[in-house]
């Protein structure tokens, strides 16, 4: 099997067969600084300490599962550390190249970032997990996100979606009975919220990865609903950002800004501030990945007030598509001195009960399911779209790690009034061609 740029599987096939939703973005986090290697305890027995570096949306499931692994594997500990996405994308990749990376680390599906599976695998830095039993159950449509040349090189517990995390209480107080299903209805809802004295959409664009999510929420409807083969045409040089529905999505993004539906100074607002605004009812909603829904709930007085709905990027409800992708996962350092034990930990994560625990912690759809698996009620409204109206997160099919940071930067410039859409899309096309 070739990498995702050359996968011979249509988007419709991918999502028809995948059996779920898809993937996560990540926020800033913090932890202790670990040590890696074998040490000798008081009894003289050799203890093994694995080092893991990840991003914040991995913290809750990892903490729980690391504790369980310590009980199951006497003498083995795993020291976890979490860093902001931007830091992980640079420092961790540098460590991998220098040969001093942690035993276990975050891996993003696809090929569109410095820490994506295809990019790292190309350098021979990911251990082969193909012999592990859980890999036999990867849904056929998911395999391009997990494998390169037929080898499984990353673990992920499931999939998630991008949509509007919203405060139901704020909606009710503004006289909004149900989430909108068309773009015009979405604008009407925003206007009602604004008149009710609420910020319709909290946008934490100071945190770079947040900048991409509104575009990602809209592009499935403005691009792929009209041409599901767009990625293949773009890879063949027959389509571009500038000459596609990407322009419509950017115009819709800026329309929200010009109508005053975002908080003041979104480029000066962080993800954490965005989260707090929605959780406390200062803002009605935020366009986010479902993997961070637990963070919003943790910040809320009443977690049950928060739910999600698909962002309608079209005026015909039947033409609304959604973005979905494999949840950010992890891999084992192929060149690490503890590679075998790191692989054993991933094998432990691949047990169905542990897939369920991880997926539950981040409101994801489990990779595989049994009688004890559950889907978070907040994402149930997305399920009807997954049969034939869902597409992977855009960066998962981009050919290099240049396009995504360019996207971040041009959105910030657009919000600041420093750039026009023509210039923004031109920069993205140039980055794609590198």
N, C-alpha and C positions, 0 to 999 in steps of 0.2 A: 504494500500500500504506500502510495506517495504521501507527501505532506498535505495540509489542508488546502493549499493553493491549487493543488492538482487533483484533489479528491474527485472521483467520478461518481458523485452522488448528488442529486439535485436537492435543493432546500426542502421541497415537498417530501421527498423520500426521507431526508434527515429527520424531520419532525413527525412524519407519519409513523416512523419506526422507533422513535426515541422513547416514547411512553412517558413523557414528563415535560417539565418546564426547564428553565435554565439560568445561568450563572452570576456570580457575584462580583461586586466591586468591593473595595476595602477602605477602611479608615485608619486613622492614626491610633497607635497603641503603645504600651510600655510594659516592661517586665524586668526581671533580673538579668544580669549579665552572667552567662553560664560558662562552665569549663567543659571541655570535651576530652574523653579518653578513659582509660582504665585506671582505677585507683585501688589501693589496698586498704581494706577496713580494719577495725580493731581486731577482728578475729583472724586476720591474715588472708581472708578470702578476697579474690579479685572482684571488684565492682565495676560495672560498665556504665558510663554516663554519656548518653547521646545528647547532642546539641540540636535544637530545632529553632529556626528563625522563620517567623510568619508575619501575617498582617492581622489587624485587630478582629476582623470578623471570624477568624479562626480560634480566637482565644477561648470562648466559652466551650465549644466542643472539645478542643484540645485539652484543656484543663481537666475536664471530666474523664476523657479517654486515657490520658496519661496516667491519672490516678488509678484507673482500672488496670492498666498494663503493668504498673508497678506491683500490684497485688498478684497478677498472673505470672510475672517473671521476676522471681527473686534475684537480687543482685544487679538488676538493670534499672537505671533511672534515666529520665529524659528531662533536661533543663530547657525550658521554653523562653523565647524572647520574641517580642512583637515590635514592629517598626512601621512607620508610615509607608504607604505604597511607593511614593517617589523614592524613598531611601532604599527600599527593598530592590526596586528596579535597577538601581545603580550600584550600591555598595555590595549587595549580595552577588550580583553578576560578576563584579570585579573579583570577589573572593573565590567564586567558582573557577574563573580563569586562572587565578594565581595558585589554585590547589589548596586553599585553606578555608574552604567553605564548611558550613555545618553538615552534620550527618543527614539531617532531614530539613527540608525547606519548602517554602511556598512555590507552587508552579501554576501558571495561568494556562488555560487551554488555548489552543490555536497557535498563531504565529505573529500576532500583532504587537507584542511588547518584548522588552529585553528579557523578562523572566517567563516568557511563554514556552510551552512544551517544545514546539518545533524549533525555536531558536536555540534552546539549551541542548536539545537532543542532537542538533547538527554539530555541536562541539564535543559530543560524546560524554556529556557530563551527567546523564541520568541513568540510573541503574535499571536494568530490564526486570519488570515485574510479571512478565508473561506466564511464568510457571505457577503463579498464585491462583488458588481456586476461584476467587471472586471475579477474576478477569474473564472467566468463561461465561459469566452472566451479564456482561456489558451489553446493553441493547445494541443491535446492529447499527442503528442510526447514530449512536453515540460514539462508535469506534474511532471516527476521524478525530475526535477531541481527545482521545486517550492514547492513540497509537501512531507510530511512525514506522513505515516498512513492516507492518504486521506485529511490531513489538509494543506492548503496553508499557508506557514510561511515566505515567502519573496516576495518582489516585484522586478521585473526587467522590463525595458522598451523594451527589445528585445534581439538581438543576434549579435555577430560580429565574425570575422575570424582572423586568423594569416596568414600573407603573407609578401611580400616584398613591403614596402613603398619606392617608387623610384622617383628620380628627372628626369623627362622626358627630360629636357633640357640637362642634363649631358649625358644621353643615346644618344641623337641625336648628340651631339658634338663628341662622341666616335664612331659614325657611326653605332649605334645600332638602327635598325628600329622598332623592336617589342620585347616585353618581351619573354624570353625563355619558352619553353613548355616541355623540357626534362632536365634531370640532366646534360648530356653532353653539351647541349646548354647553360645551366646556367653557367657551368665552362668556356665555351668559352666567354660568355658575361663578366664574371669577368676578364678574361685575357685581353680582349680588353680594359676594363676600366682601368686596371692596367697600360697597355702600354700607355694609354692616359694621365697618370699622376694623375688619380683619385683613391681614396680609393674605392674599389668595394663595400665593406660592412662595414658600421659603426657598431661597437659592443660596447655597454656600459655595460660591464660585471661587473663593480664595483657595479652597482645597481643590487642586487641579483636576482630579478624577471626577469630581462632581459636575464639572462643566459639560461633560460629554452626554450626560444622562437624558437631558431633554431632547437633544438631537436624536439619540438612540431610540427614544420612545416614539418619535414621530416618523423617522425614516422607514420603518416597516410599511407604514401606510402610504407614504409619499413616493417610495421607490419600489419596494419588492411586491406590493400588492398589484402594481402595474406591470412589473417585469421581474418575476422570480429568478431569472437567470442573470440578473445584473452583475453579480460578483464574477461569474464566468466571463461575461463580456468585458468587464473592467480589466480582468487579468489578461485578456487577449488584446487589450488596447482598443476595444470597440465601444467603450463607455467611460465616462469620467464623472467626478463629483460635480464639476461645473456645469455639465450638460445633462443633468438628471434631476430627479426629485429631491436631491440633497439641497438644491437651491430653495425649493418650497419649504423644506423643514427649517432651514436657517431663517427664512422670512417669517415663519410662524413663531419661531423662538423669539425673534426680535419684536414681533407684534405683541407678545406677552409683556416684553420689557417696556415698549413704548406706551402701552395702555396702563402702566403702573401696577401690574399684577405681581411683581416681585417686591421683596423687601428693599429698603434703601441700601445702596452700595453693596450689591451682591458680590463684587470682586473683593470686598473687604470683610466678607462673612464666611466663617468656617463651616465645615461639616457639623461640628459639635454645636455651633450656634443654630444652624439650620434644624438640627434634631430637637433642640430645646424649644425652638419657636413653635413647632408643630405639637410637640408633646405637652406643652403648657397651654395651648390654645391661642397663642398670639398669632400664629399663622394657621391656615386651614389645611395645607397640604405641602408635600415636597415630592418632586419626581425623583424616585430612588429605586435602587435594586432591592428586591425582597430580602436579600441576605442581611441587610442592616435593620430590618423591621424589629428584631429584638432590642436593638439599641434605642430605638424610638420608644418602645414599650417600657424599657428600664427607666427612661427619663420621664415617663408620664405618671401622673397621680393615679389615673385609672387606665391601665393598659388596654382594657376592653374598649376604650373609646377609639382606638386606632385600628384601621383596616386598610385595604388597598383596592384599587380598581384600574383597569387598563386605560391608558391615555388615548382618547380617540383622535387619531390624526387625519380623519377624513369626515366629510359631511354626509357620507352614506355609511351607516353603521355596518353594513355588510362588507364594506371595503376597509374596515379597520383591522390592521394586523398588529401583532405585538412582538417585542424583542425578547428572546429567551436564549439562555446559554448555560453551559456546564459550569457549575460552581467552582470557584477557585480551589485548587487542590494542593497536593504536596507530592514531592518526589524524594528519592534517596540519592545521595551523592555517590555516583559511580566510582569516584576516585578516593572516597573517604576510607579511613582505616576501620571504621565500624559499619561498613556497607551491609554486611550480612544481617546484623542486628537491626539496622535501620529498615531493611526490607522485611524483617520479621514483624516489626511494629506495623508497617503498612498492611501486611497480611492480616494482622489482628484487626485493623480498622475495616478490612474487607468483609468481616463477619456481618451477617444481616442485622443482628442486634446493634452493632456499632454503626453501621450505615444509618439505621433508624435514629440512633441517638444524635449523630452529627446533623442529619437533615432536620430533625426536630428543633435543634438548638438555633438554626439559622433560617427557619421557615422555608426550607427547600423541599422539593419533591425527591424522595429517596431514589437513588440510582436503580435499585431493585426493590421489590416490595413483597411483604408477607402479611399474614393476618394482623401482626402487631404494628405495621406501618401506618402512618397517619399523614394527611395533608392539612396544613394549617388552614383554617377557615378563611383567613385573609386573602389567600391566593386562589380560592376555589373559583372565583369569577374569571380567572385566566384559563381554566382548563378547557372550555369549549374552543379556544383559539388554537390549541396545540396540535390539533389534527391536521390542519392545512392552512392556518393563518398565523404562523409563527416563524421567525427567522433567528439565527444565532446573533449574538452581539456582534456588531459590525466589525470590530477589530479582530475577531477570531478568524476572519478570512483575508485580512490585509497581509501583504507579502513581506513586511519588514516592521521594525520597531520604531520607525520614523513618523508614521502617519498619526498614531495616537497622541504623542506629545504635541504635534503640530495642531491637531484638533483642539486640544486643551487651550493652547496659546491663542488661536484665532478666535475662539469663543470669548475668551477674556477680553481680547481687543475689540470685538464687536460690542460687548456689553459696555465697554469704556468709551465707545464712540471713536476709537482710534483706527478703525478699519471698516471697509465695506464688504458685502457678501462676495462680490466678484473676486476681490483680493484674497479673501479667506479661502475660497474654494480653489483658487489657483495655487495657493501654498500647499493645500492638501494634495492636489494632483501632483505637484512637484515632489512632495515627500513620498507619495505612492510609487513614483517612477524610479526612486533611488534603489 
